[in-house]
């Protein structure tokens, strides 16, 4: 077994529609942060975006979009990797 590699952390942005109240925001942040591969989940009501720190996998992005949909809102991946976009 090889030494444990540091966990990859990627920052992404998702557009979210319908999450306009404090309860909506809390639910998405609280439940989203518990998903495997998600390190931090912050909803900005002013910009209607979810700021996500995650493991970089498409599967994790798909799970957060699905979760938001199940809660009753709509999320679409805007920028899957903010840091790589800045370098381009």
Order of alpha helices (4+ residues) and beta strands (2+ residues): beta-alpha-beta-beta-alpha-beta-alpha
